[in-house]
Amino acid sequence: MNSPSTHTGARGTLERLLPVALIVGAVLVAVDVVWTFTLAPLVQGAQLSEPTVIGGMQVTTKLLLSQKIFYLHVPVAVASFAVMAFAAFFAVRFLMTKDRAYDVRSKTAMEVVLVFIVATMISGDLWTYFEWGVWWVWEPRLTTYFILMLLVIGYFILRNAIDDPERRARFCAVFGIVAFIDAPISFMITRLVPSSIHPVVFRTDSGLPPMMLIPFLLGLFGMLLVAFALYRIAHRINADALEVEELKRALEEQDAQASRAAADEALGRLRATGAHMMAGDADAAPADDDSATPRHDATATDVSQAKED
């Protein structure tokens, strides 16, 4: 079994590698974008009404510049699916162990998922407008991914709607697992619905020539590295916030215990003082009765002497 110092050392090494992972990922994505718009060939699109000479070559089909968006759009979408799988995994682990650390990890992963989903929707809408001439089409892939975005947004609405930490973590874990079911559906919908007009990117055959496949893979690995680095950075922030919250709760409990102890001590002093005062009154009452009796007798003697005179 690994010792705690071993885990701490591994965690420290991983934290030190985060800037490297982020920089490498950003460089790979940048190379992907530059390669896409300089070296990657254009995709053949719709048939032209008449042959046209472009760059000294006669072409009979439309060259789709908008297709270059997919070199960035697809890696972002794949990263969103991958990170959401980790969010669902951590949610399952929380339900099994009830350890709030897994809830923090699942929440952090969902935060990164939301960022990548928004980026995917923006880049996808740009392609939709350039390719189809409209900003939105209720096409199976777009519809299922739009539902996925709504589910992720609903996840954070649910987190903000429940105050009790345990209930919030439990409900959000279940909701996150259910929301993840839409991820593989959205990924596979272009194969499940052959009539879909959304193109199929991942295929069993070699669908992309090397000049298109290389930048795509660079962008994919780079985006996954960026997603990993963002997750680790966000997790460190959320873990520190959880630690501060737990320390604050512990201090509040200590203050409450100290206040209860002080109140109990003050109540004990009041009870002791009250008991002492009651005991003093009880002792003073017989003495007053004894001192009053001689005065009564002396008065009676004086009255009898006055009668004799």
MIDO-726932 format. One line per field, with one value per residue: residue number from 1; z, y, x of N, C-alpha, C, O in turn. Coordinates in steps of 0.05 Angstrom, whole numbers, plus 5000, padded with zeros to 4 digits. Layout:
N
seq	c(NUM|...)
n.Z	c(Z|...)
n.Y	c(Y|...)
n.X	c(X|...)
ca.Z	c(Z|...)
ca.Y	c(Y|...)
ca.X	c(X|...)
c.Z	c(Z|...)
c.Y	c(Y|...)
c.X	c(X|...)
o.Z	c(Z|...)
o.Y	c(Y|...)
o.X	c(X|...)
end
This chain:
309
seq	c(1|2|3|4|5|6|7|8|9|10|11|12|13|14|15|16|17|18|19|20|21|22|23|24|25|26|27|28|29|30|31|32|33|34|35|36|37|38|39|40|41|42|43|44|45|46|47|48|49|50|51|52|53|54|55|56|57|58|59|60|61|62|63|64|65|66|67|68|69|70|71|72|73|74|75|76|77|78|79|80|81|82|83|84|85|86|87|88|89|90|91|92|93|94|95|96|97|98|99|100|101|102|103|104|105|106|107|108|109|110|111|112|113|114|115|116|117|118|119|120|121|122|123|124|125|126|127|128|129|130|131|132|133|134|135|136|137|138|139|140|141|142|143|144|145|146|147|148|149|150|151|152|153|154|155|156|157|158|159|160|161|162|163|164|165|166|167|168|169|170|171|172|173|174|175|176|177|178|179|180|181|182|183|184|185|186|187|188|189|190|191|192|193|194|195|196|197|198|199|200|201|202|203|204|205|206|207|208|209|210|211|212|213|214|215|216|217|218|219|220|221|222|223|224|225|226|227|228|229|230|231|232|233|234|235|236|237|238|239|240|241|242|243|244|245|246|247|248|249|250|251|252|253|254|255|256|257|258|259|260|261|262|263|264|265|266|267|268|269|270|271|272|273|274|275|276|277|278|279|280|281|282|283|284|285|286|287|288|289|290|291|292|293|294|295|296|297|298|299|300|301|302|303|304|305|306|307|308|309)
n.Z	c(5000|4984|5016|5052|5042|4993|4959|4966|4944|4890|4877|4882|4841|4796|4799|4788|4736|4710|4686|4643|4614|4600|4567|4527|4506|4487|4448|4411|4394|4370|4328|4300|4283|4251|4212|4190|4161|4125|4102|4100|4054|4018|4026|3982|3958|3941|3873|3821|3779|3731|3706|3742|3747|3796|3829|3786|3774|3746|3772|3789|3831|3891|3935|4003|4049|4098|4121|4149|4200|4228|4244|4292|4318|4324|4358|4406|4418|4426|4471|4508|4514|4535|4584|4610|4617|4658|4697|4707|4725|4773|4800|4807|4841|4885|4903|4918|4960|4991|4998|5001|4971|4921|4901|4895|4854|4813|4806|4789|4741|4712|4708|4673|4629|4616|4596|4549|4522|4509|4475|4435|4415|4396|4355|4323|4307|4276|4233|4214|4197|4156|4121|4114|4112|4153|4223|4257|4257|4266|4270|4281|4308|4326|4356|4398|4422|4438|4477|4513|4530|4556|4598|4626|4642|4674|4714|4745|4761|4795|4835|4858|4879|4924|4992|5033|5042|5037|5014|4967|4942|4934|4902|4857|4839|4821|4781|4747|4728|4699|4661|4632|4600|4553|4525|4497|4462|4432|4408|4376|4343|4289|4265|4283|4260|4197|4159|4175|4164|4184|4181|4184|4224|4250|4225|4204|4161|4125|4127|4122|4089|4099|4104|4125|4168|4204|4226|4250|4289|4321|4340|4369|4410|4434|4452|4490|4527|4544|4567|4609|4639|4652|4683|4728|4749|4762|4798|4840|4859|4874|4912|4951|4965|4988|5032|5061|5072|5104|5148|5165|5181|5223|5258|5270|5296|5340|5363|5375|5412|5452|5466|5486|5529|5560|5570|5599|5644|5665|5677|5716|5756|5768|5789|5833|5863|5871|5902|5947|5967|5980|6021|6059|6072|6095|6142|6169|6184|6234|6273|6274|6294|6348|6371|6371|6408|6463|6465|6460|6508|6546|6538|6555|6610|6627|6619|6658|6705|6704|6712|6766|6794)
n.Y	c(4976|5045|5098|5158|5199|5185|5191|5246|5265|5248|5277|5328|5328|5323|5371|5406|5395|5414|5468|5456|5417|5449|5488|5456|5433|5479|5496|5453|5457|5507|5496|5461|5496|5532|5497|5479|5522|5533|5488|5443|5412|5437|5416|5378|5401|5416|5406|5448|5497|5507|5492|5519|5558|5555|5578|5563|5514|5473|5465|5428|5424|5453|5484|5476|5522|5530|5480|5475|5491|5446|5423|5445|5446|5392|5367|5398|5383|5327|5329|5350|5307|5268|5291|5295|5241|5229|5261|5234|5185|5200|5216|5168|5143|5176|5164|5112|5115|5160|5202|5268|5289|5265|5287|5340|5333|5313|5357|5395|5373|5377|5432|5444|5415|5446|5493|5473|5453|5500|5524|5486|5490|5543|5542|5502|5525|5567|5538|5515|5560|5579|5535|5516|5561|5579|5593|5553|5486|5436|5384|5315|5308|5360|5370|5331|5345|5396|5385|5360|5403|5434|5399|5399|5453|5451|5419|5453|5490|5458|5448|5498|5504|5473|5473|5440|5406|5349|5328|5358|5340|5286|5287|5315|5280|5236|5262|5279|5230|5211|5252|5243|5200|5220|5236|5193|5180|5227|5227|5181|5189|5203|5156|5123|5146|5144|5180|5229|5295|5314|5310|5249|5241|5208|5147|5079|5068|5097|5158|5209|5243|5243|5297|5322|5290|5291|5346|5346|5305|5327|5373|5346|5317|5360|5390|5355|5355|5408|5408|5372|5401|5447|5423|5404|5451|5479|5441|5444|5495|5489|5448|5474|5513|5480|5461|5508|5519|5475|5484|5533|5515|5481|5518|5548|5509|5501|5552|5552|5510|5532|5576|5550|5524|5568|5591|5549|5550|5601|5595|5556|5585|5623|5591|5570|5617|5632|5588|5596|5645|5631|5595|5629|5663|5625|5613|5662|5671|5640|5666|5718|5708|5691|5737|5770|5751|5761|5817|5820|5795|5830|5876|5859|5852|5904|5926|5898|5915|5969|5966|5947|5990)
n.X	c(5017|5010|5042|5018|5053|5074|5029|5022|5069|5064|5018|5038|5077|5044|5016|5057|5066|5023|5023|5057|5028|4984|5008|5032|4985|4959|4996|4993|4940|4943|4979|4947|4906|4935|4957|4910|4889|4928|4957|4923|4879|4822|4754|4715|4654|4588|4562|4584|4552|4579|4645|4701|4760|4807|4862|4894|4875|4824|4761|4703|4669|4645|4690|4696|4707|4687|4687|4734|4726|4714|4762|4773|4724|4707|4748|4738|4685|4692|4726|4690|4654|4689|4706|4657|4646|4682|4660|4611|4632|4658|4613|4586|4624|4618|4566|4575|4614|4602|4636|4654|4695|4693|4646|4662|4699|4667|4632|4670|4688|4640|4637|4679|4660|4615|4640|4666|4622|4594|4632|4632|4580|4580|4620|4597|4549|4569|4590|4543|4515|4549|4549|4496|4466|4434|4425|4409|4388|4340|4366|4385|4437|4450|4405|4406|4454|4442|4404|4437|4468|4428|4417|4465|4467|4420|4440|4473|4436|4406|4444|4449|4399|4391|4404|4425|4485|4494|4447|4446|4493|4481|4434|4453|4492|4463|4432|4474|4493|4449|4445|4491|4478|4459|4504|4534|4493|4487|4537|4536|4493|4493|4505|4465|4421|4416|4397|4412|4436|4482|4552|4592|4647|4685|4704|4706|4737|4794|4781|4803|4854|4927|4945|4901|4887|4930|4933|4883|4887|4927|4901|4861|4888|4914|4870|4848|4889|4888|4836|4845|4883|4854|4814|4844|4864|4816|4796|4832|4821|4766|4772|4802|4765|4726|4754|4761|4707|4694|4729|4708|4657|4673|4695|4650|4620|4653|4650|4595|4593|4626|4595|4549|4573|4589|4539|4516|4550|4540|4486|4491|4518|4479|4439|4466|4473|4420|4403|4436|4417|4365|4375|4398|4354|4321|4350|4349|4296|4277|4309|4288|4237|4249|4271|4229|4193|4211|4203|4148|4133|4155|4125|4074|4084|4093|4043|4013|4037|4022|3967|3965|3986)
ca.Z	c(5000|4982|5040|5046|5031|4965|4946|4966|4924|4864|4872|4877|4814|4777|4800|4775|4707|4698|4666|4619|4599|4588|4546|4505|4493|4472|4424|4392|4383|4352|4304|4286|4269|4229|4191|4177|4142|4107|4088|4096|4030|4021|4022|3958|3966|3921|3845|3811|3755|3709|3716|3750|3751|3821|3833|3763|3770|3740|3791|3782|3856|3909|3956|4027|4069|4124|4133|4166|4228|4241|4256|4320|4329|4333|4383|4429|4424|4438|4498|4525|4519|4552|4612|4622|4626|4684|4716|4714|4741|4800|4812|4816|4864|4909|4912|4931|4983|5005|5003|4988|4952|4894|4893|4885|4828|4793|4800|4774|4713|4699|4701|4648|4608|4607|4579|4523|4507|4498|4453|4413|4404|4380|4330|4307|4295|4254|4210|4205|4181|4131|4104|4108|4110|4176|4248|4272|4244|4285|4260|4304|4324|4339|4377|4421|4436|4452|4501|4531|4541|4575|4621|4642|4655|4695|4736|4762|4773|4817|4856|4871|4890|4948|5011|5049|5026|5032|4995|4942|4929|4926|4879|4834|4829|4805|4757|4729|4715|4679|4639|4615|4581|4527|4512|4476|4442|4414|4393|4357|4329|4260|4255|4289|4242|4172|4143|4186|4145|4197|4171|4203|4224|4257|4209|4206|4139|4127|4115|4119|4079|4120|4108|4141|4192|4223|4242|4266|4313|4338|4354|4388|4434|4447|4466|4513|4547|4555|4584|4633|4655|4663|4705|4751|4761|4774|4821|4862|4870|4888|4936|4972|4975|5006|5057|5076|5081|5127|5170|5175|5196|5248|5276|5279|5316|5365|5376|5387|5437|5472|5475|5503|5555|5576|5580|5621|5668|5676|5689|5741|5776|5777|5806|5859|5877|5881|5925|5971|5977|5993|6046|6077|6081|6113|6168|6182|6193|6262|6291|6277|6312|6375|6381|6373|6431|6488|6464|6466|6537|6561|6535|6572|6638|6632|6621|6683|6726|6703|6724|6795|6803)
ca.Y	c(5000|5069|5115|5184|5216|5178|5204|5274|5271|5245|5299|5352|5326|5328|5399|5421|5389|5427|5489|5444|5406|5471|5500|5437|5431|5504|5496|5433|5469|5529|5483|5451|5518|5543|5477|5477|5544|5537|5464|5424|5418|5443|5393|5381|5403|5412|5408|5475|5499|5506|5490|5544|5556|5567|5572|5550|5487|5473|5450|5425|5423|5476|5479|5485|5533|5527|5454|5477|5494|5420|5416|5455|5440|5364|5363|5410|5366|5302|5335|5353|5280|5255|5302|5287|5213|5230|5272|5212|5166|5211|5216|5140|5139|5190|5148|5088|5121|5184|5219|5293|5295|5257|5306|5363|5325|5312|5385|5408|5363|5389|5460|5443|5406|5469|5510|5460|5451|5526|5527|5468|5502|5567|5534|5487|5544|5581|5520|5512|5584|5581|5512|5513|5587|5585|5590|5529|5466|5414|5360|5297|5313|5386|5369|5316|5360|5418|5374|5356|5429|5440|5381|5409|5477|5443|5408|5475|5501|5440|5452|5523|5503|5456|5484|5419|5395|5321|5324|5370|5323|5261|5292|5323|5257|5221|5278|5279|5204|5211|5271|5231|5181|5234|5240|5173|5183|5249|5220|5160|5194|5204|5129|5111|5158|5148|5203|5254|5311|5320|5291|5230|5248|5183|5125|5055|5070|5121|5179|5234|5240|5251|5326|5330|5274|5300|5369|5339|5291|5346|5388|5329|5312|5386|5398|5338|5365|5433|5401|5361|5422|5463|5408|5403|5478|5484|5423|5455|5518|5479|5434|5494|5525|5461|5460|5532|5515|5456|5499|5552|5500|5472|5541|5555|5489|5507|5576|5544|5495|5550|5592|5533|5519|5593|5594|5530|5559|5624|5585|5543|5606|5635|5571|5570|5642|5630|5569|5608|5665|5618|5584|5652|5671|5605|5615|5687|5670|5633|5687|5740|5700|5690|5764|5784|5740|5776|5843|5816|5789|5855|5894|5848|5857|5932|5931|5887|5933|5994|5960|5945|6018)
ca.X	c(5000|5026|5040|5007|5074|5076|5007|5027|5090|5053|5001|5055|5089|5023|5010|5078|5064|4999|5030|5069|5006|4968|5024|5034|4959|4953|5013|4982|4916|4952|4990|4923|4892|4952|4959|4884|4884|4951|4966|4901|4864|4793|4736|4698|4626|4566|4569|4581|4536|4597|4672|4714|4789|4816|4890|4906|4863|4795|4745|4675|4654|4649|4709|4683|4725|4673|4693|4758|4717|4713|4787|4772|4698|4705|4763|4724|4662|4702|4735|4666|4644|4709|4705|4632|4648|4695|4641|4593|4648|4661|4586|4582|4641|4607|4543|4586|4630|4592|4659|4649|4716|4684|4626|4677|4711|4645|4624|4691|4687|4617|4643|4695|4642|4599|4657|4671|4597|4589|4650|4623|4555|4587|4634|4578|4530|4583|4591|4515|4507|4564|4544|4468|4454|4417|4439|4401|4371|4333|4379|4389|4461|4447|4384|4415|4475|4429|4392|4459|4475|4407|4420|4488|4458|4402|4456|4482|4412|4399|4463|4443|4372|4391|4423|4437|4507|4491|4425|4455|4513|4468|4416|4468|4506|4443|4426|4496|4494|4427|4452|4513|4467|4455|4530|4539|4471|4494|4561|4530|4467|4497|4505|4439|4401|4431|4387|4422|4453|4507|4573|4605|4675|4700|4695|4724|4757|4811|4764|4817|4882|4946|4947|4878|4885|4950|4924|4859|4896|4941|4880|4846|4905|4918|4846|4846|4909|4877|4814|4856|4895|4832|4801|4861|4865|4790|4793|4848|4805|4743|4780|4809|4740|4713|4769|4754|4680|4695|4741|4688|4636|4684|4697|4623|4612|4668|4637|4570|4599|4636|4572|4533|4587|4588|4512|4511|4564|4526|4462|4498|4524|4453|4425|4480|4467|4393|4402|4448|4399|4342|4385|4401|4328|4311|4364|4342|4269|4275|4320|4269|4215|4258|4275|4203|4179|4215|4191|4120|4130|4161|4101|4053|4091|4089|4014|4003|4046|4006|3941|3968|3989)
c.Z	c(5000|5007|5032|5034|5001|4949|4944|4946|4896|4857|4866|4850|4793|4776|4785|4745|4694|4679|4640|4602|4586|4564|4522|4490|4476|4446|4403|4379|4363|4326|4287|4270|4246|4206|4176|4155|4123|4090|4082|4071|4036|4015|3998|3967|3943|3893|3836|3785|3730|3720|3721|3755|3777|3826|3810|3758|3764|3759|3783|3807|3873|3931|3982|4047|4097|4138|4151|4195|4243|4254|4285|4333|4340|4357|4408|4437|4437|4466|4517|4533|4539|4581|4625|4631|4653|4705|4725|4731|4769|4815|4823|4841|4889|4920|4926|4957|5001|5013|4987|4968|4924|4884|4882|4858|4806|4785|4783|4745|4698|4691|4675|4625|4598|4589|4551|4508|4495|4473|4429|4400|4387|4354|4312|4293|4273|4229|4197|4187|4155|4111|4095|4105|4132|4201|4263|4255|4264|4274|4284|4321|4339|4361|4402|4436|4450|4477|4522|4545|4562|4600|4639|4656|4678|4719|4756|4775|4797|4840|4872|4885|4917|4967|5027|5032|5018|5011|4968|4927|4918|4901|4854|4822|4811|4779|4737|4714|4693|4656|4621|4595|4553|4512|4490|4454|4422|4397|4370|4339|4299|4248|4260|4270|4216|4156|4153|4166|4158|4188|4192|4201|4229|4242|4211|4183|4142|4113|4109|4109|4101|4125|4123|4167|4213|4239|4260|4292|4332|4353|4375|4413|4449|4463|4491|4535|4560|4574|4610|4651|4668|4686|4730|4765|4775|4799|4845|4875|4885|4913|4959|4983|4994|5033|5074|5087|5106|5152|5182|5191|5223|5268|5287|5300|5342|5379|5389|5412|5459|5483|5493|5530|5572|5587|5602|5647|5681|5690|5716|5763|5787|5795|5833|5876|5888|5904|5950|5983|5991|6019|6066|6088|6101|6141|6183|6194|6222|6281|6295|6295|6341|6387|6385|6398|6456|6487|6470|6496|6553|6559|6553|6601|6645|6635|6648|6706|6727|6716|6755|6807|6803)
c.Y	c(5025|5086|5142|5203|5211|5192|5234|5282|5268|5268|5325|5352|5333|5358|5415|5417|5403|5449|5477|5432|5427|5483|5482|5434|5456|5505|5476|5444|5491|5517|5472|5473|5528|5523|5476|5498|5549|5512|5445|5431|5423|5417|5399|5380|5398|5417|5437|5475|5497|5504|5517|5539|5571|5558|5557|5522|5490|5455|5450|5424|5446|5468|5492|5496|5530|5500|5455|5482|5468|5411|5426|5447|5411|5359|5375|5393|5339|5307|5338|5326|5266|5265|5296|5258|5212|5241|5250|5191|5175|5212|5188|5134|5153|5174|5123|5093|5143|5203|5245|5301|5287|5275|5331|5357|5324|5340|5399|5399|5374|5418|5462|5434|5430|5488|5498|5457|5478|5531|5510|5480|5526|5559|5518|5505|5560|5563|5517|5536|5585|5559|5511|5539|5595|5581|5565|5512|5444|5387|5342|5303|5339|5384|5354|5331|5384|5409|5369|5382|5438|5424|5391|5435|5471|5432|5430|5489|5484|5444|5477|5523|5488|5467|5462|5406|5366|5315|5335|5351|5297|5266|5299|5299|5240|5236|5278|5252|5202|5229|5259|5212|5194|5237|5219|5173|5204|5242|5200|5166|5194|5176|5115|5121|5163|5172|5230|5269|5320|5301|5273|5234|5223|5160|5103|5056|5095|5144|5204|5228|5250|5281|5337|5315|5284|5324|5363|5324|5309|5363|5372|5325|5338|5394|5381|5347|5391|5427|5390|5382|5440|5449|5408|5430|5484|5466|5434|5479|5508|5463|5453|5508|5506|5459|5485|5530|5496|5469|5519|5538|5490|5495|5549|5535|5494|5531|5569|5528|5513|5567|5575|5528|5544|5597|5574|5539|5582|5615|5571|5563|5618|5616|5570|5594|5642|5611|5581|5629|5653|5605|5605|5661|5651|5606|5640|5686|5662|5654|5710|5733|5700|5718|5778|5775|5755|5803|5841|5811|5814|5874|5885|5854|5886|5938|5921|5905|5959|5989|5959|5973|6032)
c.X	c(5018|5021|5028|5028|5078|5054|5011|5048|5080|5034|5016|5068|5068|5016|5032|5078|5040|5006|5041|5047|4989|4982|5025|5007|4952|4970|5002|4957|4923|4963|4967|4910|4909|4954|4932|4881|4908|4957|4943|4885|4835|4777|4718|4669|4607|4577|4565|4565|4554|4626|4684|4743|4796|4845|4903|4895|4834|4781|4716|4657|4662|4670|4700|4704|4713|4680|4717|4750|4718|4739|4789|4746|4697|4722|4750|4701|4671|4712|4712|4655|4663|4707|4679|4631|4662|4676|4621|4607|4651|4634|4580|4599|4630|4583|4553|4599|4620|4615|4655|4671|4708|4662|4640|4689|4690|4636|4645|4691|4663|4621|4660|4678|4625|4615|4660|4645|4590|4606|4642|4598|4562|4600|4615|4558|4543|4584|4563|4507|4522|4557|4515|4453|4435|4433|4432|4384|4365|4341|4385|4413|4459|4426|4393|4436|4463|4415|4414|4467|4454|4410|4443|4481|4438|4417|4464|4458|4404|4418|4457|4416|4371|4412|4438|4459|4503|4470|4433|4474|4499|4450|4432|4484|4487|4436|4449|4499|4473|4433|4473|4502|4463|4481|4535|4517|4478|4518|4554|4505|4470|4499|4478|4418|4416|4422|4397|4440|4479|4528|4583|4635|4692|4688|4715|4744|4774|4798|4779|4845|4901|4947|4923|4877|4905|4942|4900|4868|4911|4922|4866|4863|4910|4894|4841|4865|4899|4854|4824|4868|4874|4818|4818|4862|4839|4786|4808|4833|4781|4750|4788|4784|4725|4727|4763|4726|4679|4708|4722|4666|4647|4687|4670|4613|4627|4656|4611|4574|4609|4613|4554|4546|4586|4560|4506|4526|4550|4500|4468|4504|4498|4438|4439|4474|4439|4389|4414|4430|4375|4351|4388|4374|4316|4324|4356|4314|4266|4286|4302|4246|4224|4261|4249|4189|4185|4203|4161|4115|4135|4137|4079|4059|4086|4060|4003|4012|4030|3979|3944|3971|3962)
o.Z	c(5014|5017|5009|5017|4985|4927|4924|4932|4879|4834|4849|4837|4773|4755|4772|4730|4669|4656|4618|4577|4563|4544|4499|4466|4454|4425|4379|4355|4342|4305|4263|4247|4224|4183|4151|4134|4107|4066|4062|4067|4057|4000|3994|3981|3928|3889|3842|3771|3709|3742|3707|3766|3780|3827|3814|3739|3776|3761|3771|3805|3870|3944|3983|4060|4116|4162|4168|4213|4267|4272|4301|4357|4362|4376|4429|4461|4456|4484|4540|4556|4558|4600|4649|4650|4670|4728|4749|4750|4788|4839|4845|4860|4911|4944|4944|4976|5025|5032|4963|4951|4904|4860|4862|4840|4784|4762|4764|4727|4675|4671|4658|4603|4573|4569|4531|4483|4472|4453|4406|4375|4365|4333|4287|4270|4253|4207|4173|4167|4134|4087|4072|4097|4130|4200|4280|4240|4278|4268|4305|4345|4363|4383|4424|4461|4472|4497|4546|4569|4583|4622|4663|4679|4700|4742|4780|4797|4818|4863|4896|4901|4931|4959|5033|5011|4996|4992|4947|4903|4897|4882|4832|4798|4789|4758|4713|4690|4671|4633|4597|4574|4533|4487|4468|4431|4398|4374|4349|4323|4285|4224|4245|4265|4212|4139|4142|4152|4145|4188|4216|4180|4214|4246|4219|4186|4160|4089|4093|4118|4119|4148|4133|4187|4237|4264|4282|4313|4356|4377|4396|4435|4473|4485|4512|4559|4584|4595|4632|4675|4691|4706|4752|4789|4798|4819|4867|4900|4908|4933|4982|5007|5014|5053|5098|5110|5125|5174|5207|5212|5243|5291|5310|5319|5364|5403|5410|5432|5482|5507|5513|5550|5596|5609|5622|5668|5705|5711|5735|5786|5810|5815|5854|5900|5910|5923|5972|6008|6012|6039|6090|6112|6121|6161|6207|6213|6236|6302|6317|6311|6358|6410|6401|6410|6471|6508|6483|6508|6573|6579|6565|6616|6667|6652|6660|6726|6748|6729|6768|6828|6810)
o.Y	c(5026|5087|5149|5219|5229|5203|5247|5302|5285|5278|5341|5373|5346|5369|5435|5434|5403|5450|5488|5435|5424|5489|5490|5434|5453|5514|5483|5440|5494|5528|5474|5469|5533|5531|5472|5492|5567|5514|5431|5455|5415|5400|5421|5362|5379|5430|5449|5455|5487|5514|5537|5518|5594|5535|5541|5509|5507|5431|5469|5423|5457|5447|5517|5480|5528|5497|5437|5478|5467|5395|5416|5441|5407|5346|5363|5388|5330|5290|5330|5321|5253|5249|5291|5252|5196|5232|5249|5180|5160|5209|5185|5122|5142|5171|5112|5077|5144|5218|5245|5318|5301|5280|5342|5374|5334|5346|5413|5415|5381|5428|5478|5445|5432|5498|5513|5458|5479|5541|5518|5479|5530|5569|5521|5501|5566|5573|5516|5533|5591|5563|5506|5540|5616|5566|5555|5522|5435|5370|5352|5304|5340|5396|5363|5329|5392|5423|5373|5382|5448|5434|5391|5439|5483|5434|5427|5500|5495|5444|5478|5541|5491|5469|5466|5396|5358|5300|5323|5347|5288|5251|5290|5298|5231|5224|5276|5252|5192|5221|5264|5207|5180|5242|5226|5167|5201|5251|5202|5149|5187|5173|5098|5107|5185|5182|5250|5256|5332|5276|5280|5231|5217|5153|5107|5045|5111|5149|5220|5210|5265|5290|5360|5326|5284|5324|5374|5330|5307|5368|5382|5328|5339|5405|5391|5346|5394|5440|5396|5382|5448|5462|5413|5432|5494|5475|5432|5481|5518|5465|5448|5513|5515|5457|5483|5538|5502|5465|5522|5548|5491|5491|5557|5543|5491|5531|5579|5532|5509|5573|5585|5528|5542|5605|5581|5535|5583|5625|5573|5559|5623|5625|5568|5592|5650|5617|5576|5631|5662|5606|5601|5667|5658|5602|5640|5701|5676|5659|5720|5749|5708|5723|5797|5790|5762|5812|5859|5822|5819|5887|5901|5859|5892|5955|5935|5909|5970|6007|5969|5978|6056)
o.X	c(5038|4999|5028|5021|5084|5059|5006|5046|5087|5034|5009|5070|5075|5012|5026|5087|5038|4995|5036|5047|4981|4970|5021|5006|4942|4961|5001|4953|4911|4957|4967|4903|4898|4951|4932|4870|4907|4962|4943|4878|4825|4786|4708|4660|4610|4597|4544|4564|4545|4631|4678|4751|4790|4851|4921|4904|4820|4787|4706|4632|4684|4667|4696|4717|4728|4678|4720|4767|4721|4740|4805|4745|4687|4713|4751|4697|4659|4708|4713|4647|4654|4707|4678|4618|4654|4677|4615|4595|4647|4633|4569|4589|4633|4581|4539|4597|4627|4612|4652|4667|4715|4660|4631|4688|4694|4631|4637|4693|4665|4611|4655|4681|4622|4604|4657|4645|4581|4597|4644|4596|4550|4592|4616|4551|4530|4578|4560|4494|4510|4557|4509|4430|4422|4453|4448|4367|4383|4324|4391|4411|4465|4430|4389|4437|4472|4416|4409|4473|4461|4405|4441|4488|4440|4407|4462|4461|4396|4410|4460|4410|4351|4436|4462|4454|4509|4474|4427|4472|4506|4452|4425|4488|4494|4435|4444|4506|4478|4428|4473|4514|4465|4480|4540|4522|4475|4520|4566|4498|4452|4494|4470|4398|4427|4437|4391|4456|4496|4523|4583|4647|4711|4665|4738|4766|4769|4802|4770|4859|4893|4949|4923|4868|4899|4943|4897|4858|4909|4925|4859|4852|4911|4897|4832|4859|4901|4852|4814|4863|4876|4811|4807|4862|4839|4774|4799|4833|4776|4735|4782|4783|4714|4715|4760|4721|4665|4698|4720|4658|4633|4682|4667|4600|4616|4654|4605|4559|4601|4612|4544|4533|4582|4556|4493|4515|4548|4493|4453|4497|4495|4427|4425|4469|4433|4375|4404|4428|4366|4335|4382|4373|4303|4311|4355|4309|4251|4275|4300|4237|4208|4255|4248|4174|4166|4192|4150|4096|4121|4131|4065|4040|4077|4052|3986|3997|4024|3968|3926|3960|3961)
end
